[in-house]
Amino acid sequence: MTQFFTAVLTSLSSGAIYALMSIALVLVWRSTRVVNFAQAGQAVLTTYIGYEVIQRTGSYWIALVAAIIGGAIIGAFIDRFFMRPIFKRVTSGPIVLIAPVVATLGLLGIIEAVIGVVWGLNNQSIEPPVSNAGFNVNGTVIAFSLFNAFVLGTVAIAMILLTLLFQKTNIGLALRASAYSPEISKLSGIRVDAVRTLGWAISGAAGGLAGMLYVPSTYLFPNAMDVLLVFGFIAAVIGGLESMVGAVVGAMVLGCAINFVATYISTALVFPTAFVVLILVLLVRPSGLFAGKKGRSA
């Protein structure tokens, strides 16, 4: 029974981090119809920024804020000076769909290469701000720590804030309108380009938060977020690629599947499990769990 509850708790913790990456991908997809594969590079770069802040200040909390702000700045910069010029120059033909995706893949390689040159390829570590030792329950140490609880709580707060932003504010209304009807939004006086850049900034901030919550449980190196990107993308597709709620649900489904397989069968099956879950969901719901009108309202 202890093993079961441990698997449930760790599933929630890992699923929460997948959800942040998934939401970052959904935000960009909804605003530009581009899967931003550079998100992994953005997240790891902002985590290195956090790492440098820790080296200079010794404070994880200052580093966390710096990573979130840095992620927002990097996301806005990429949209303004990289993606927006591509969209303006590629206006017709099949290349419209392919060019931006290929561009994000190229950008991912560039960012990770630059990180390797600046910081090297060696593994770095970030100490968690609270204990990473498992709780002792009736003499049994479970694989769920105070840091896991901190991750879960932080992601829950982030989800609530994002939901309030999108559902209860004029900024959220502009973001949703620009995503679904850019031409009508322009006629309504919304500065669509600026709003999309804001979407990229929020996405970058979510990636920075994901990195700072993910790395203390593993190591920091130039390709550290690649697996997280894969899991985040799978979670987003499971949810339907349109809905933030779907992104969260998809991440939790994926987190549960991965952790239960790792706990009861073998850790060697973690990566294949993610794709098995994806295939099973798409066989039942080819558009994802929250596709359609429900996805649009989230």
Secondary structure, 3 states (H helix, E strand, C coil): CHHHHHHHHHHHHHHHHHHHHHHHHHHHHHHHCCCCCCHHHHHHHHHHHHHHHHHHHCCHHHHHHHHHHHHHHHHHHHHHHHHHHHHHHCCCCCHHHHHHHHHHHHHHHHHHHHHHHHHCCCCECCCCCCCCCEEEECCEEEEEEHHHHHHHHHHHHHHHHHHHHHHHCHHHHHHHHHHHCHHHHHHCCCCHHHHHHHHHHHHHHHHHHHHHHHHHHCCECCCCCHHHHHHHHHHHHHHCCCCHHHHHHHHHHHHHHHHHHHHHCCHHHHHHHHHHHHHHHHHHCCCCCCCCHHHHHC
